[in-house]
């Protein structure tokens, strides 16, 4: 799927009221303190641009899962407070989403001013993409900007429905996501290497299938690899695998062969006799893991092969850890991949979720070309699916 959508830089925003859908779904502690502000920082370039161009800015977002009811535990007020500090401009907080307070605040909003509506998921109409709710949101503004890549795979009122009523463009965050990932998929610098890991083949079926038409090499690690090793007749001990996906794994192995794609599965693993952080790590061959042992990470020989392939790559897409990286003893494979990707000269794209968290935690974030801000959305993008929150925007 390639998109050629207008962005805020392609339209006149001077003096206009602009409704911006952001992804302010930040993690918070029990005192509602924001514990990771990556998503706030990601939204700043679009807000700052609109502010510099004298727009009146109406921000909106969801936070958590309030299930369609007002619940102040999920209020965006802490986000407004932190954004005010980050921007150095007051972000006025509305007490509701489309009610009298939001109405009054947005009516009175002047160019250069910023307000934030309450959590759009306080209304069940949001996730139902209710047209009347979308129309009410749209009535506050002259222009709609979607910059919430994390929810771009959802057709909700604030992520897609509102585009039926207003000129609709993307912000800089979505623009970067679709240009970097779109280019990698449509015109990659080769060799193009995909690295897929994580718990389940079933979560990434569409991604494996789509990437096998595009990449030169696919590396499969994590628990996913054991379903493939089973498909090749190996014994995996008590490793996690999916019996009902073995046939699918066989089809993907055949597809890789017929497309001339090199598929790399772990040669060796780090296994243990039980699933615990203090379990003793034992190096084993992948195809003959003994009964009673479970593979929890890729092994040292595999790390060597993978590091070399990454070193020679032109484009890398990585989604999912190579093992149970939450346990230090089984994090080496994921660390080796993160380090190799950081050191390579390739265009490197890290899917959201665990691989993004691993890269951030290791301090490699600024060595990557792009870390996607949406786990689910980036997977659907890599799968070649249409993202409703982007498809609804105006073409260039
Ligand atoms: P995903 O959300 O599909 O990317 O999966 C990430 C999860 O997969 C992490 O919590 C890892 O601990 C888990 N994982 C990776 N490799 C293994 C493995 N060999 N056995 C069990 N869990 C694994």
Boltz pocket constraint, residues with backbone or C-beta under 6 A from the ligand:
constraints:
  - pocket:
      binder: B
      contacts: [[A, 197], [A, 198], [A, 199], [A, 200], [A, 203], [A, 221], [A, 222], [A, 223], [A, 224], [A, 240], [A, 295], [A, 296], [A, 297], [A, 319], [A, 320], [A, 321], [A, 322], [A, 323], [A, 324], [A, 325], [A, 326], [A, 353], [A, 354]]
      max_distance: 6.0
